[in-house]
């Protein structure tokens, strides 16, 4: 079964050449290989990634997250269209841990950003879900490299789920953008301190019509709240702005601030330092994921785990002792 090769697979050279030419169909098929758990595809994926690696890394990677109902898709579409208008090629990848249950599809993403999806210089792709956030992050990171090699110089990574997905996205991007709504007094209580600390920029969306005054008040409240946190290693002071994605107001300001950030971190050396740190962390993430797959992929381990579960339920063994037993068995088998 490990030698099984699905029909329609191209050679590594065909994937590599197609990606480097910016062929979106080949790019999509290449990402499918990267996301696959088949052993034959894993080997092919490694070959593709190794070959395109020198052509990757030449983008600004922007993480985007926000509370439910903030208008994230509308914002990303407006932002993406603006960037394309400025001469950029934009790749959009989304991480959705919740779709493990809901089985979210590409169709959902494309209908949410219909105009952007039809633009030649845009590419939209949801992440493979996987069983763990670490796995999702690794697959998204590899997809990002393929997009960069295909010529996309701005990569937007959207978190659809809530919780730890923000940390995963922050760990693979250069700039982290948090979308919020007005009514900050109430919402500040519900925002995790960790997410606020990660933000390089907060954008109060839907700042139009009757919301303009409330949005400006929220902007001041968030700016004050951000001053509580110590300055990040990048030396950048987080910015809070208002925008209306639906009215296309303030989108240019968002890009101006990101450009200022990029200039600052290029000059002080933080940009490359952060990228290097992320590369090392990515290696350890991959080691952890491979070890987990090796462990849980063993039939002997799977059978023994099933027996241990029964022993734990019948109080024959403690969970701690059971864990130590199974780890020892795994060590002995290596």
C-alpha positions as CSV (number, residue, x, y, z in Angstrom):
1,X,0.0,0.0,0.0
2,X,2.9,2.4,0.7
3,X,4.0,2.2,-3.0
4,X,0.5,3.1,-4.2
5,X,0.6,6.0,-6.6
6,X,-2.7,7.8,-7.5
7,X,-3.6,8.3,-11.1
8,X,-2.9,11.6,-12.7
9,X,0.3,12.3,-10.7
10,X,2.9,14.3,-12.7
11,X,6.6,13.9,-12.5
12,X,8.5,16.1,-9.9
13,X,10.0,18.1,-12.8
14,X,6.5,18.8,-14.3
15,X,5.3,20.1,-10.9
16,X,8.5,22.1,-10.4
17,X,8.4,23.7,-13.9
18,X,4.7,24.4,-13.7
19,X,5.0,26.1,-10.3
20,X,8.0,28.2,-11.3
21,X,6.0,29.3,-14.4
22,X,3.1,30.4,-12.1
23,X,0.7,27.9,-13.5
24,X,-2.2,28.0,-11.0
25,X,-3.5,24.5,-11.9
26,X,-0.1,22.9,-11.4
27,X,0.3,25.0,-8.2
28,X,-3.0,23.6,-6.9
29,X,-2.0,20.0,-7.8
30,X,1.4,20.6,-6.2
31,X,-0.2,21.7,-2.9
32,X,-2.4,18.6,-3.0
33,X,0.8,16.5,-3.1
34,X,2.2,18.5,-0.2
35,X,-1.0,17.9,1.8
36,X,-1.2,14.2,1.1
37,X,-0.2,11.6,3.7
38,X,0.6,8.9,1.1
39,X,4.2,7.7,1.4
40,X,4.7,8.1,-2.4
41,X,3.4,11.6,-2.3
42,X,5.5,12.5,0.7
43,X,8.6,11.6,-1.3
44,X,7.4,13.6,-4.2
45,X,6.5,16.6,-2.0
46,X,10.1,16.6,-0.5
47,X,11.6,16.6,-4.0
48,X,9.3,19.5,-5.1
49,X,9.9,21.6,-2.0
50,X,13.7,21.1,-2.2
51,X,13.8,22.3,-5.8
52,X,11.5,25.3,-5.3
53,X,13.2,26.4,-2.0
54,X,15.7,28.8,-3.6
55,X,12.8,30.5,-5.4
56,X,10.7,31.0,-2.2
57,X,10.9,33.4,0.7
58,X,10.5,36.6,-1.4
59,X,7.2,37.7,-0.1
60,X,5.6,39.5,2.8
61,X,3.7,37.0,4.9
62,X,0.7,38.6,6.7
63,X,-1.4,36.8,9.2
64,X,-5.0,37.9,9.5
65,X,-7.4,37.0,12.3
66,X,-10.6,38.4,13.8
67,X,-13.6,37.9,15.9
68,X,-16.7,36.2,14.3
69,X,-18.8,38.6,12.3
70,X,-15.9,41.1,11.8
71,X,-16.2,40.9,8.0
72,X,-12.9,39.1,7.5
73,X,-13.7,37.7,4.1
74,X,-14.9,41.1,2.9
75,X,-11.8,42.7,4.3
76,X,-9.4,40.2,2.7
77,X,-11.2,40.5,-0.6
78,X,-10.9,44.4,-0.5
79,X,-7.3,44.2,0.7
80,X,-6.4,41.6,-1.9
81,X,-7.9,43.6,-4.8
82,X,-6.1,46.8,-3.6
83,X,-2.8,45.0,-3.5
84,X,-3.3,43.6,-7.0
85,X,-4.1,47.1,-8.1
86,X,-0.7,48.1,-6.7
87,X,1.0,45.5,-8.9
88,X,1.3,42.6,-6.5
89,X,0.4,39.0,-6.8
90,X,-1.6,37.7,-3.8
91,X,-1.8,34.2,-2.4
92,X,-4.4,33.5,0.3
93,X,-4.2,30.5,2.5
94,X,-6.6,29.7,5.4
95,X,-6.2,27.6,8.5
96,X,-9.4,26.2,9.9
97,X,-9.0,23.7,12.7
98,X,-12.8,23.5,13.1
99,X,-13.2,22.1,9.6
100,X,-12.0,18.7,10.8
101,X,-15.6,18.3,11.9
102,X,-17.4,20.5,9.4
103,X,-15.3,19.4,6.4
104,X,-15.0,23.0,5.0
105,X,-14.4,23.1,1.3
106,X,-12.6,25.3,-1.2
107,X,-16.0,26.2,-2.6
108,X,-16.8,28.0,0.6
109,X,-13.7,30.1,0.4
110,X,-14.1,31.0,-3.2
111,X,-17.7,32.0,-2.9
112,X,-16.8,34.2,0.1
113,X,-14.3,36.1,-2.1
114,X,-15.8,35.7,-5.5
115,X,-14.3,38.7,-7.2
116,X,-10.8,38.2,-5.9
117,X,-10.9,34.5,-6.7
118,X,-11.5,35.3,-10.4
119,X,-8.6,37.7,-10.6
120,X,-5.5,36.3,-12.5
121,X,-3.1,37.6,-9.8
122,X,-4.9,36.0,-6.9
123,X,-4.7,32.5,-5.6
124,X,-7.0,31.2,-2.8
125,X,-6.6,27.9,-1.0
126,X,-7.9,26.5,2.3
127,X,-5.4,24.6,4.4
128,X,-5.5,20.8,4.8
129,X,-7.1,20.2,8.2
130,X,-4.9,17.4,9.6
131,X,-5.4,16.0,13.1
132,X,-3.3,18.6,14.9
133,X,-2.6,22.3,14.6
134,X,1.1,21.5,14.3
135,X,0.3,19.4,11.2
136,X,-1.9,22.1,9.8
137,X,0.8,24.7,10.3
138,X,3.4,22.6,8.6
139,X,1.2,21.9,5.6
140,X,0.3,25.6,5.3
141,X,3.9,26.6,5.6
142,X,4.8,24.3,2.7
143,X,1.9,25.5,0.6
144,X,3.2,29.1,1.3
145,X,6.6,28.2,-0.1
146,X,5.0,26.8,-3.3
147,X,2.9,30.0,-3.7
148,X,6.0,32.1,-3.3
149,X,7.9,30.1,-5.9
150,X,4.9,30.6,-8.2
151,X,5.5,34.4,-8.0
152,X,3.1,35.5,-5.2
153,X,4.9,38.3,-3.4
154,X,2.2,38.8,-0.7
155,X,0.9,35.8,1.2
156,X,-2.2,36.4,3.4
157,X,-2.7,33.6,5.9
158,X,-6.2,33.7,7.4
159,X,-7.3,31.9,10.6
160,X,-10.8,30.8,10.4
161,X,-10.9,28.9,13.7
162,X,-10.3,30.5,17.1
163,X,-7.8,29.7,19.9
164,X,-4.4,28.2,19.2
165,X,-4.7,28.7,15.4
166,X,-3.7,32.4,15.9
167,X,-0.4,31.2,17.5
168,X,0.2,28.9,14.6
169,X,-0.3,31.7,12.1
170,X,1.8,34.2,14.1
171,X,4.6,31.6,14.1
172,X,4.8,31.6,10.3
173,X,4.2,35.2,9.3
174,X,6.1,38.5,9.2
175,X,3.1,40.7,10.2
176,X,0.1,39.9,12.3
177,X,-3.2,41.8,11.8
178,X,-6.1,41.6,14.1
179,X,-9.6,42.7,12.8
180,X,-12.0,44.0,15.4
181,X,-15.4,45.8,15.6
182,X,-16.4,48.9,17.4
183,X,-17.8,48.5,21.0
184,X,-14.3,47.9,22.3
185,X,-15.2,48.5,25.9
186,X,-17.2,45.2,25.9
187,X,-15.0,43.3,23.5
188,X,-11.7,44.1,25.2
189,X,-12.8,41.8,28.0
190,X,-13.3,38.9,25.6
191,X,-10.0,39.3,23.7
192,X,-7.3,37.0,24.9
193,X,-4.3,39.0,26.1
194,X,-2.0,36.7,24.1
195,X,-3.8,37.6,20.8
196,X,-3.6,41.3,21.5
197,X,0.1,40.9,22.4
198,X,0.8,39.2,19.0
199,X,-0.9,42.0,17.0
200,X,1.3,44.3,14.9
201,X,-1.8,46.1,13.9
202,X,-5.5,46.3,14.9
203,X,-8.0,47.3,12.3
204,X,-11.5,48.4,13.4
205,X,-13.6,47.2,10.5
206,X,-17.1,48.3,9.4
207,X,-16.2,51.9,10.3
208,X,-18.9,53.5,8.1
209,X,-22.3,55.2,8.4
210,X,-23.5,55.3,12.0
211,X,-20.5,53.3,13.1
212,X,-17.9,56.0,12.4
213,X,-18.0,57.7,15.8
214,X,-18.1,54.3,17.7
215,X,-15.2,53.0,15.6
216,X,-13.0,56.1,16.3
217,X,-13.8,55.6,20.1
218,X,-12.8,51.9,19.8
219,X,-9.6,52.9,18.0
220,X,-8.6,55.1,20.9
221,X,-9.5,52.4,23.4
222,X,-7.5,49.7,21.6
223,X,-4.5,52.1,21.2
224,X,-4.5,52.7,24.9
225,X,-4.8,49.0,25.6
226,X,-1.9,48.2,23.4
227,X,0.4,50.7,25.2
228,X,0.1,48.4,28.3
229,X,2.1,45.7,26.6
230,X,5.9,45.9,26.4
231,X,7.5,46.8,23.1
232,X,8.0,43.7,21.0
233,X,11.5,42.5,19.8
234,X,10.8,44.0,16.4
235,X,10.8,47.5,17.9
236,X,7.5,48.2,16.2
237,X,4.7,50.0,18.1
238,X,1.4,48.4,17.2
239,X,-0.9,50.6,15.2
240,X,-4.7,50.9,15.4
241,X,-6.7,52.1,12.4
242,X,-10.3,52.1,11.2
243,X,-11.5,50.8,7.9
244,X,-14.6,49.9,6.0
245,X,-13.9,47.0,3.7
246,X,-17.4,47.2,2.1
247,X,-17.0,50.9,1.3
248,X,-13.3,50.4,0.5
249,X,-12.2,53.1,3.1
250,X,-8.9,52.8,5.0
251,X,-7.6,49.8,3.0
252,X,-4.7,51.9,1.6
253,X,-3.7,52.9,5.2
254,X,-3.4,49.3,6.2
255,X,-0.9,48.7,3.4
256,X,1.0,51.9,4.2
257,X,1.5,50.8,7.8
258,X,2.6,47.3,6.8
259,X,5.1,48.9,4.4
260,X,6.4,51.1,7.2
261,X,6.8,48.0,9.4
262,X,8.7,46.1,6.6
263,X,11.1,49.1,6.2
264,X,11.7,49.3,9.9
265,X,12.4,45.6,10.5
266,X,14.6,45.4,7.3
267,X,16.7,48.2,8.7
268,X,17.0,46.9,12.3
269,X,17.6,43.3,11.2
270,X,14.6,41.8,12.9
271,X,12.9,40.6,9.6
272,X,15.7,38.1,8.8
273,X,16.2,37.2,12.4
274,X,12.5,36.4,12.8
275,X,12.5,34.4,9.5
276,X,15.5,32.4,10.7
277,X,13.8,31.7,14.1
278,X,10.7,30.5,12.3
279,X,12.7,28.1,10.0
280,X,14.3,26.5,13.1
281,X,10.9,26.2,14.8
282,X,9.4,24.7,11.7
283,X,12.1,22.0,11.7
284,X,11.2,21.1,15.3
285,X,7.5,21.1,14.4
286,X,8.2,18.6,11.6
287,X,10.2,16.4,13.9
288,X,7.3,16.3,16.4
289,X,4.8,15.5,13.7
290,X,7.0,12.8,12.2
291,X,7.5,11.2,15.6
292,X,3.8,11.2,16.3
293,X,3.0,9.6,13.0
294,X,5.8,7.0,13.6
295,X,4.4,6.3,17.1
296,X,0.7,6.1,16.3
297,X,1.3,4.4,12.9
298,X,2.7,1.3,14.6
299,X,0.2,-1.5,14.6
300,X,1.7,-3.0,17.8
301,X,1.4,0.4,19.5
302,X,-2.2,0.8,18.3
303,X,-3.2,-2.7,19.6
304,X,-1.4,-2.1,23.0
305,X,-3.1,1.3,23.4
306,X,-6.5,-0.3,22.9
307,X,-5.7,-2.8,25.7
308,X,-4.4,0.0,28.0
309,X,-7.5,2.0,27.5
310,X,-9.6,-0.9,28.8
311,X,-7.2,-1.4,31.7
312,X,-7.4,2.3,32.7
313,X,-11.2,2.2,32.6
314,X,-11.3,-0.9,34.8
315,X,-8.7,0.8,37.2
316,X,-6.1,-1.9,36.6
317,X,-3.5,0.7,35.8
318,X,-3.1,4.5,36.2
319,X,-2.9,6.7,33.1
320,X,0.6,7.8,34.0
321,X,1.8,4.2,34.3
322,X,0.0,3.2,31.1
323,X,1.8,6.1,29.3
324,X,5.2,5.0,30.6
325,X,4.5,1.4,29.6
326,X,3.6,2.3,26.0
327,X,6.6,4.7,25.6
328,X,9.0,2.0,26.9
329,X,7.5,-0.5,24.4
330,X,8.1,2.0,21.6
331,X,11.7,2.6,22.8
332,X,12.4,-1.1,22.8
333,X,11.0,-1.5,19.2
334,X,13.4,1.2,17.9
